[in-house]
Amino acid sequence: MERRTFLHRIGSILAVLGITEAEWLTLGNRYYQALAQPNPRKLAFLIGINQYPQIPALSGCLTDVDLQRELLIHRFGFQGSDILTLTEEQASREFIEAAFLDHLGKQAKPDDLVVFHFSGYGSRVKLETSSDTMQNALVPVNVGEYAQNDKIVNYILEETLLLLLRSLPTDRVTAVLDTSYYAPSPVLGLKIRALQESVAKLAAEELDFLKQLQTQKLSSTPIVLAATSQANQSAREGLFSGFSAGLFTYALTQYLWEFTPPTKIQVALSDVENSLYKLGSKQQPALLSSQKNPDIKSLQPDNIIGAEGVVSAIEEDGKTVYLWLAGLPPQVLLYYGVNSRFTLATTEQLVLRSRTGLTAKAQIFKIEGANPLQVGQFVQEAVRVLPRNINLIIALDTRLERIERVDATSAFAGFSHVSTVIAGEKPADYVFAKLQEIPSRYGLFSLGGELIPNTAGEVGEAVKLTAQRLAPKLSTLFAAKLWRLTENQGSSRLPLKATLEIISGISPQVLMQRETIRTFKPETSIKKSAQTRLITSLPTAIVPIGSRMQYRVENQSDRSLYLILLGLNNNHTGVAFYSWETPQEPNTADTKPLLKQIVIAPGETLTLPQANSASEWLISGPACFCEQQLIFSTAPFSETLAALSTVKYSTAEQQSIGSLLNPLDVAHALLQDLHNASALKAEMNSTAADSYILDVNNWASLSFSFQVV
């Protein structure tokens, strides 16, 4: 998105917040710093509404409240008594505003921390007092008599909320808004949190309240984290394994669980947006703040590090515990298998026995000498168990006729790695639906409703023929799903850093950086390691066509590491990094090109492609969204290399970044190589038969996404 377009979209909000354009461009990490401060008090006000009268229900807003509440209590030290929640019928306009004034306005003192969260519908309303301007508004549960002739609505204007936030006596105020104001019609894929805009009267009490706020002294300079940054974007909520949640809230809280983020907030939002894309939505989160970037400080004390979850309850025997696993990557949670292991800070291990939604049941693996468990203890991933019988799940749009769904189910059943569900009933990866055109065609869409390029059938083509035409694309998309399941930047114990750079001028331009953040020694100073992570990054990294690119990879471990790079261009074309052997007899015409392992020695920094390589990585058109996964292992990628080598390549095809012609074979071989690298596979032999066993001490997987324009 162009800078001018973005600033135009948020101009009115910036004005209400009292922010100049120059100030906005110096955003810092106040969200993180504020949460970490040993303030006298930390107050939170959380709102979630699923059930609205006479409006289609939402599904994930109450989960959002739970996600925020558990994060604030266990991760950032909030007292449960200082967190006020209003949900469902409690969350009327009158109650929300009264509770804000009572719980936050009356209690907050200078230097206190305040967190406000809203999950529910948003909308745009044209007021009679300003008929030419549409204003953003939050929709409380008592929507109003908008369907009657007088069209009175009980909306809370976004301006009202921002002024309320600014009226607080503390400067440590953060708001998270998982809602949006644009409602496309029709909606395909994931539910959206927006109602159609309307011309209506705002309740007289709301207008009076707004006028009163406009006359008050405004001392606070809050930051606002919003689920979308463009007027035509919609905040979406996803259907996961046993629960629904707002994509933005889930991605944000998951990031804050797993990482100890002393970085700038823009880096965090880059990670969050990366997660949103993998969850099927291209919504871009926004951050608004009037604070200039202060010195970076550690979020938490040195002895607290990131986690995948927390002990939430303990059974009487003291050996069985319940875990809240909101720190696992969302795309991984669905397939997180029984016998996966977690480590406590006291070194005991927990073995996963069952899971329902975000809550899991586990048992202590080693009892001798174990310290008594306590609620609130962090748990970190040690061993990830993934089933071998994973499928690509295609949701059939409910607007398809019954016979069309029957034909589609039958057609997709012909693929060994594909299964179908009815959209909205179970988690899915993509949606099979009709294009919104006349005459219509069938096509494959992301969960966010975007057509996957080159998947639309011909006009008048039968469902079965369109599905058969999709075979190569489905294999590529399934392969990408498999290698995404390896992502473990937060939990890997291999210390390394990877930087994506544009080669220009004297020094490369840093586009994006990913770094594993856990080490074997819990006493390692987070503050010290933070000094190397002050990277400026913005969501949706932009790469112009024609750019020369490279990865700079630093192996900070004491072991040699092997590397594989796989990716997607425009979400449908598989690519890989090929490390070609230089033939001993280059003039021999029938010499078969050979691939070699990419090895990074301990302490070594490697560039891909290598700086002295004749083969450059040049970004070509057309414009597209690219996603790449860098996977590291302590053992060679023998089976992956063998799978890559089964394809016959000509000398002309020896490019650094080239097409991945057998993506599914390569993805399965990759998982097998990571499984083979685990020393625990013999110990867990009964599990290994039908699962992949991945040890965090032996692998790391980092994700990069960028937009080519």
Residue, then its C-alpha position, 0 to 999 in steps of 0.5 A: m500500500e502506498r504511503r499517501t493512500f495509507l495516510h489519507r485513510i487514517g487522516s481523520i483518526l490521526a487528527v482526533l489523536g492529535i498526531t502529525e504525520a511526522e510524529w506518526l512516522t516515528l512510531g515506537n514500541r510503547y505497547y511492549q514497553a508499557l506492558a513490561q513496566p513495573n507500574p503501580r497498577k495495570l488496568a484492562f477493559l475487554i469487550g467481546i460481542n458474538q450475539y447481536p439481535q437481528i444480525p448474523a452472529l459472530s463466532g470469535c469475539l469471546t475467544d478474543v477476550d479470553l486470549q487477551r485476558e490470559l495474556l495479560i494475567h500470565r504474560f504481563g502480570f495483570q491482576g484478574s481483579d483489575i481486568l473488567t470484561l463486558t460480553e454479549e448482552q452486557a456490552s450495550r453502549e450505555f454500559i460500555e461508556a459508563a464502565f470505561l469512566d468508572h473502571l478506567g477514568k476514575q481508577a487510572k492514575p498517572d503512570d498506570l498502564v491501561v489496556f482497552h480491547f474491543s471485538g465485535y462489529g464495526s460500521r460506517v454511519k453518515l450523520e445528519t449533522s455532517s451528511d457528507t462524511m461517513q464516520n467509523a463506529l463500533v457497534p454495541v450489542n444494543v444496535g438500535e432501531y436502525a431498521q425502523n423509519d427513524k433509523i436511530v443507532n446506538y453506535i459508539l463513534e470511533e472519535t468518541l472512543l479515541l477521545l475517551l482514551r485521550s481523557l485518561p490521566t496516564d500516558r500508558v494507554t493502549a487500545v486493540l480494535d479487532t473490528s472493521y468498517y467495510a462490509p463487501s457484498p457478498v462475503l466469501g470465506l471467513k466471517i467479517r466484522a463489519l456491517q453495511e454502512s447506513v444513513a442514520k441518526l446517532a442516539a442523542e445521548e451519544l452526541d451529547f456525550l461526544k460534545q462533552l468529551q470535546t470540551q475536556k482536557l485531553s492529556s493522554t497520547p494513546i496508541v491504537l492497534a487496529a485490525t485493518s489499515q485500509a478503508n476497503q479491508s475487512a477484519r476477519e475471524g477464523l475457524f480453528s480446531g474447536f474454537s473461532a477467534g479474530l485473526f488479528t487478536y489471535a496472531l497478535t497475542q500468539y506473537l506476544w506469548e512466544f516472543t520476548p519483543p524488545t523490538k520496535i512495534q513495526v517488527a511485531l506487526s510485520d510478524v503478525e501480518n505474516s501470520l494473517y496471510k498464512l491464515g488466509s487474510k491479506q488484512q494489514p494491521a495498523l498502529l497509530s501513536s503520537q509518541k516518538n520512538p524512545d530507547i528500546k527497553s526489554l519487555q520483561p525481567d531477564n528471567i522471563i522468556g517467551a513461551e508456547g503456553v502456561v499451566s492453567a490448572i493442576e489435578e489433585d494428583g499433582k502429575t496431570v496438568y492443563l495447559w493454555l497453548a495460545g503461544l503455538p503458531p495458529q497453523v500448527l495448533l490444528y495438527y499438534g499431536v499427542n505425545s508432543r512435549f513441553t519443558l518447564a523452566t524447572t527442566e521437567q517435561l510434560v507430555l501432551r495427552s489430549r487437546t480441546g481448542l486452546t486447552a490441553k491435558a498433559q502429564i509429567f514425563k519425569i517424576e523423580g526429583a520434580n518440583p511441585l507444579q504451580v499454576g502460572q508456570f510457563v511451558q516451552e515447546a520441546v518436541r513437536v509431533l505431527p501426523r503423517n496423514i495430513n490433508l489439504i482441506i477445501a471448503l465448499d461454498t454454501r452458495l453452491e447448489r446441492i448437486e454442485r457440492v455433491d459433484a465437487t465432493s466426488a471430484f476432490a475425493g479423487f485426490s489422495h491428499v485432499s478432503t472437503v468440508i462445508a464452508g463455516e463448519k470446520p477449519a479449511d485451507y481454501v474455498f471452492a466457489k463460483l466467481q462473482e460474474i455472469p456467466s459464472r465459473y468455478g474457482l479456488f479462493s483463499l479464506g479471505g475471498e481472493l481468487i488464487p491465480n490461474t485456478a478459474g475454470e472455463v465458462g460452462e465447465a463442469v465441476k469435475l473438470t475444474a477440479q481435475r484442472l486444479a490438480p497441480k495447484l492443489s499439490t503445490l498448495f498442499a506442499a506449502k501447508l506442510w512446510r508451514l507446519t515446521e515454523n518454529q522461530g519462537s521455540s527453536r533452540l538453534p541460535l541463528k539469524a536470517t536477513l532478507e536484503i535488497i542489493s543496491g549501492i554500496s551496502p545492502q538494504v535490510l528488508m526483513q529479519r528473522e531470528t531465533i530467540r531462545t538459547f540453552k541457558p535461561e540465564t542469558s540476558i535478554k537485554k544483551s541479546a536485544q541489542t542485536r535486534l533493533i531492526t526497522s521493519l514495516p508490515t508488507a515489505i515492498v520489493p520493486i520488480g528488477s531488484r537484486m535480492q539475497y539472504r544473509v544467514e548467520n549460524q550463531s551455534d556451535r554446530s554446522l547447520y544445513l539449509i533448505l529454502l522453499g517458497l510460493n510466488n503469488n500463492h500458486t507457483g512453488v520455488a526452491f533455492y538450488s545449490w548447484e555443483t560446478p561440474q568438473e568437465p564443464n564442456t561436456a554436453d551430457t553432464k547432468p547438473l548436480l545439487k549439493q547440500i548448503v552447509i553453514a559452519p559454526g559462527e559462519t555467515l553465508t549469503l544466498p546466492q553467494a556474493n561471488s556466484a555467477s547466478e544472481w537472484l533477480i526479482s522479475g514480474p509480474a507483481c505478486f505476493c511471495e512467501q519463503q521458508l528457510i528451514f535449518s537442520t543439524a543433519p543433512f537434508s538427504e531425502t529432500l535433496a534426493a527428491l529435488s534431484t529426481v527432476k531432470y534439469s538442463t544447464a539453462e535451468q540452473q538458477s539460484i531461485g527456480s521452479l519447484l516441479n515436484p513440491l509435494d515429494v519435496a515437502h514430504a521428504l523435508l519432514q522426513d529429514l527433520h524427523n530423522a534429525s531427531a534423536l528422540k525418534a528411537e525413544m518414541n518408536s511407537t509414535a514415530a510409525d504414524s507421526y513426524i517427531l521434530d526436536v527443537n534442538n535440531w531444527a529451525s524454520l523461519s518465514f519471510s513474506f514480501q510484496v513484489v510491485 
